[in-house]
Every structure is written in structure tokens, then in C-alpha cells.
Amino acid sequence: MFILQIVLVLFATKLAGHISARLGQPSVLGKIIVGIILGPALLGWVHDTELLTVFSQIGVLLLMFLAGLETDLKEMNKNMKAAVFVALGGIILPLALGFAGAQYYGMSTGESIFIGLLLSATSVSISVQALRELGWLNSKEGSTLLGAAVIDDIVVVILIAVAMSFFAGSDTNIGLLIGKKILFFIVLIVLAKWFIPHFIRLFTKFKVTESILSAGLIICFGLSYFAEVLGIAGIIGAFFAGIAIAQTEYRKEIEHKVEPIAYGVFVPFFFVSIGLAVSFEGIGSQIGFILVFSIIAILSKFLGSGLGARLAGFNTKSSMGVGAGMISRGEVALILAAMGLESGLLPATYYTSIIIVIIVTTIVTPPLLKMIFGKREVI
């Protein structure tokens, strides 16, 4: 059965991506929408099985790994101040408006804070693909977005841990949590400088096929796992694995070998998996809730992160583009929503509606980026 799903997913995503591109939109938009069409919400041909989840997780890790390989580290460091402004603006406003919206719908203080934090989360994996197609990934705006996403992930995870320790009775050591984040970056710097180049060089001496590719994938998945162990999203680990390898002489070779594997097999499953989370069951009475929170989710990131970019010196167009790129909550918010449901901080009544809100933010991001940035001719 899974073999048939592979056929369906690969064929449908390529066709939908082509149609989307022909209509003047980033192909990623069509790929997400086709996930909704194929999934339980409409046709029910593709289901969220364990194997499909694994393929989709590999897909998003490879997507962020490639983004890291293409990132100019000097440009990213140069825009770190702007990234901090964008991240903070994209946390404060969604937190405030999300809290206010949840209070309006009669949720408790703990539930309202969690909703606000959930809307503060960002996943730029969808934005990365859209920016890549539009030619803006390796730009000042793209570097700022990626830096802001890393900061956003760390701050939101820490704040959610604090909220859960206060309101869900979970025994969380905040000092230990922050220490783990610091440890990740210390280990990362050490690995990037003294281990990764030698590790790949060692693999080049192996008398086996595609040894350099294997070395790159080991580093990608190894750092993703290490990041998750320390409470950081795996996609951040994969992204920094790409950045570390980008500083070596093997950057181009690994990038050219990973791309066909990623986009030919695994990344389509990630795009489809976003759409599979949609279910229209029993939401008739919550259309108002979905509409209100979709508007809050979109505007709060767009205005909050956009204002942060403007304060950091970006012009209006670039600020709007950066704000749009931060809108997608993607797989990060889906994971946090599941955590909230389990801990009792996300009311079960609103779980499906919140999932739909997350999907809406993910779907609107590619066309918004296209509308604001347009196609960039990279010289």
C-alpha cells in the first residue's frame, strides 16, 4: 500500500507544483494544497502512516540542510541584529494578540498564554522553499529570516517550557533547559571547526561509492538528532549542519548530490504531510474561531516581524517580505499543538480548529512572498 502512496505523492506533487508555477505562484503552494486534496479532508487516498511521517521528517531535514549549504555565513552574521529584532517582534505581537483572542473565547490564563506562544512559533521550512524558487534565499532578507527563525525557535521553546511548568504542573528545570541550548551551540562551533572537515576528508579515502554524500548525510542527521536531544528543533540542527559543511571544500559536491535525493523523493512527502493534518470534521460551529485566529496569526507575524525588520533598517518592501516569510507556523506549531493537547493547555474542543489555522498560515506564505518580492534575477 505504501508503494502506491509513493506513486501518488510523487506524481501529484510534481503535477500540482507545475500547475502552481504556471499560474504564477511558487510550486510549493500547489504541493501543500494537493496534500489536502489527497488526504483525509477530501479524497482520503493518502493517510498519515508511520512510514509517510518518516519520509516527511527526512524531507524537511534535507530541505533545511540544503538551505544551510546555500547560506552565506558572513551575510547571516552581518544581519544578526536585524534577525533579533525580527524574532522579538514576531514573538511579542502574536503572544499578545493570541492571548487576547483566547481570553475572548473564554479560555483560562494558562490556555491563553499557551495559544499566544503557539502563534509565536515560526517554521521557515516552507518560506525557505518559496524563497529558493524566487531567488531570494541567499539575500540579506533571506539571511535575516533564517537567523530570526533560529532565535524564535529557542525563545519560544523556553517560554513554552516555563508556561508548562507553571500551568500544566510539569517539572521543568529552566536553567537546565537554557544550558542545553548553550551547550548545543558550543558543541556546534567545536564540531564545525575541528571535526567536520576532517570527518569528510576521512570518508573521501573510503573505497566505497558516494562516500562524501554519506558523510554529509551522517553530519546532517547526527546534528539533527543532537539538537532534538537538547530540546531544539531537528530542522535547526540540519540547518547548522549545512552551514558547517558550507565552510568546507566539499560544499558544492554534497549540495549537488543531496538535491536530487531530497527533491526527487523525500521533500514532496513533507509538503503533502502538511496538508494531511487538515480535517473538516465537526468544525462547522467554529468557523468564526478559525477566521478570527487565522487573521490574528497572519497579521501578528506580518506586522510584528515586519516592524522588527523596519526598526533594523530594512526598507518597506523588504520589511513586508521578511514579515511575510515569518508567517508560516508549519510543522513546528503542529508539534507544539500536540504537546499542548497532551498537557491540557490546548483545549481539545479547539485542537482541530487550531490545526487548520496553522495550515492556513502555511498556505498563505508562498503567494505573499511571491507578491511582495517577485522573481529575483541572481547574477
MONORMO-V175832 format. One record per backbone hydrogen bond with DSSP energy under -0.5 kcal/mol. NH is the residue of the N-H (numbers start at 1). CO is the residue of the C=O. If there is no record, write none. Layout:
# MONORMO-V175832
nh=NH co=CO
nh=NH co=CO
This chain:
# MONORMO-V175832
nh=5 co=1
nh=6 co=2
nh=7 co=3
nh=8 co=4
nh=9 co=5
nh=10 co=6
nh=11 co=7
nh=12 co=8
nh=13 co=9
nh=14 co=10
nh=15 co=11
nh=16 co=12
nh=17 co=13
nh=18 co=14
nh=19 co=15
nh=20 co=16
nh=21 co=17
nh=22 co=18
nh=23 co=19
nh=24 co=21
nh=25 co=20
nh=29 co=26
nh=30 co=26
nh=31 co=27
nh=32 co=28
nh=33 co=29
nh=34 co=30
nh=35 co=31
nh=35 co=32
nh=36 co=32
nh=37 co=33
nh=38 co=34
nh=39 co=35
nh=42 co=36
nh=42 co=39
nh=43 co=37
nh=44 co=39
nh=45 co=38
nh=46 co=38
nh=49 co=47
nh=53 co=49
nh=54 co=50
nh=55 co=51
nh=56 co=52
nh=57 co=53
nh=58 co=54
nh=59 co=55
nh=60 co=56
nh=61 co=57
nh=62 co=58
nh=63 co=59
nh=64 co=60
nh=65 co=61
nh=66 co=62
nh=67 co=63
nh=68 co=64
nh=69 co=65
nh=70 co=66
nh=71 co=67
nh=71 co=68
nh=73 co=71
nh=76 co=72
nh=77 co=73
nh=78 co=74
nh=79 co=75
nh=80 co=77
nh=83 co=79
nh=84 co=80
nh=85 co=81
nh=86 co=82
nh=87 co=83
nh=88 co=84
nh=89 co=85
nh=90 co=86
nh=91 co=88
nh=92 co=88
nh=93 co=89
nh=95 co=91
nh=96 co=92
nh=97 co=93
nh=98 co=94
nh=99 co=95
nh=100 co=96
nh=101 co=97
nh=102 co=98
nh=103 co=99
nh=104 co=100
nh=105 co=101
nh=106 co=103
nh=107 co=102
nh=112 co=108
nh=113 co=109
nh=114 co=110
nh=115 co=111
nh=116 co=112
nh=117 co=113
nh=118 co=114
nh=119 co=115
nh=120 co=116
nh=121 co=117
nh=121 co=118
nh=123 co=328
nh=126 co=123
nh=128 co=124
nh=129 co=125
nh=130 co=126
nh=131 co=127
nh=132 co=128
nh=133 co=129
nh=134 co=130
nh=135 co=131
nh=136 co=131
nh=137 co=131
nh=139 co=136
nh=139 co=137
nh=142 co=136
nh=143 co=139
nh=144 co=140
nh=145 co=141
nh=146 co=142
nh=147 co=143
nh=148 co=144
nh=149 co=145
nh=150 co=146
nh=151 co=147
nh=152 co=148
nh=153 co=149
nh=154 co=150
nh=155 co=151
nh=156 co=152
nh=157 co=153
nh=158 co=154
nh=159 co=155
nh=160 co=156
nh=161 co=157
nh=162 co=158
nh=163 co=159
nh=164 co=160
nh=165 co=161
nh=166 co=162
nh=167 co=163
nh=168 co=164
nh=170 co=164
nh=172 co=170
nh=174 co=172
nh=177 co=173
nh=178 co=174
nh=179 co=175
nh=180 co=176
nh=181 co=177
nh=182 co=178
nh=183 co=179
nh=184 co=180
nh=185 co=181
nh=186 co=182
nh=187 co=183
nh=188 co=184
nh=189 co=185
nh=190 co=186
nh=191 co=187
nh=192 co=188
nh=193 co=189
nh=194 co=190
nh=195 co=190
nh=195 co=191
nh=196 co=191
nh=199 co=195
nh=200 co=196
nh=201 co=197
nh=202 co=198
nh=203 co=199
nh=204 co=200
nh=205 co=201
nh=205 co=202
nh=206 co=203
nh=208 co=206
nh=211 co=208
nh=214 co=210
nh=215 co=211
nh=216 co=212
nh=217 co=213
nh=218 co=214
nh=219 co=215
nh=220 co=216
nh=221 co=217
nh=222 co=218
nh=223 co=219
nh=224 co=220
nh=225 co=221
nh=226 co=222
nh=227 co=223
nh=228 co=224
nh=229 co=225
nh=230 co=226
nh=231 co=228
nh=232 co=227
nh=236 co=233
nh=237 co=233
nh=238 co=234
nh=239 co=235
nh=240 co=236
nh=241 co=237
nh=242 co=238
nh=243 co=239
nh=244 co=240
nh=245 co=241
nh=246 co=242
nh=247 co=243
nh=247 co=244
nh=248 co=245
nh=251 co=248
nh=254 co=250
nh=255 co=251
nh=256 co=252
nh=257 co=253
nh=258 co=254
nh=259 co=255
nh=260 co=256
nh=261 co=257
nh=262 co=258
nh=263 co=259
nh=264 co=260
nh=265 co=261
nh=266 co=261
nh=267 co=262
nh=269 co=266
nh=270 co=266
nh=270 co=267
nh=271 co=267
nh=272 co=268
nh=273 co=269
nh=274 co=270
nh=275 co=271
nh=276 co=272
nh=277 co=273
nh=277 co=274
nh=278 co=275
nh=283 co=280
nh=286 co=283
nh=287 co=284
nh=290 co=286
nh=291 co=287
nh=292 co=288
nh=293 co=289
nh=294 co=290
nh=295 co=291
nh=296 co=292
nh=297 co=293
nh=298 co=294
nh=299 co=295
nh=300 co=296
nh=301 co=297
nh=302 co=298
nh=303 co=299
nh=304 co=300
nh=305 co=301
nh=306 co=301
nh=306 co=302
nh=307 co=303
nh=308 co=304
nh=309 co=305
nh=310 co=306
nh=311 co=307
nh=312 co=308
nh=313 co=310
nh=314 co=309
nh=319 co=315
nh=320 co=316
nh=321 co=317
nh=322 co=318
nh=323 co=319
nh=324 co=320
nh=325 co=321
nh=326 co=322
nh=327 co=324
nh=329 co=358
nh=330 co=358
nh=332 co=329
nh=333 co=329
nh=334 co=330
nh=335 co=331
nh=336 co=332
nh=337 co=333
nh=338 co=334
nh=339 co=335
nh=340 co=336
nh=341 co=337
nh=342 co=338
nh=343 co=339
nh=344 co=340
nh=345 co=340
nh=346 co=340
nh=347 co=345
nh=350 co=347
nh=351 co=347
nh=351 co=348
nh=352 co=348
nh=354 co=350
nh=355 co=351
nh=356 co=352
nh=357 co=353
nh=358 co=354
nh=359 co=355
nh=360 co=356
nh=361 co=357
nh=362 co=358
nh=363 co=359
nh=364 co=360
nh=365 co=361
nh=366 co=362
nh=367 co=363
nh=368 co=364
nh=369 co=365
nh=370 co=366
nh=371 co=367
nh=372 co=368
nh=373 co=369
nh=374 co=369
nh=374 co=370
nh=376 co=134
nh=377 co=375
nh=378 co=376
nh=379 co=377
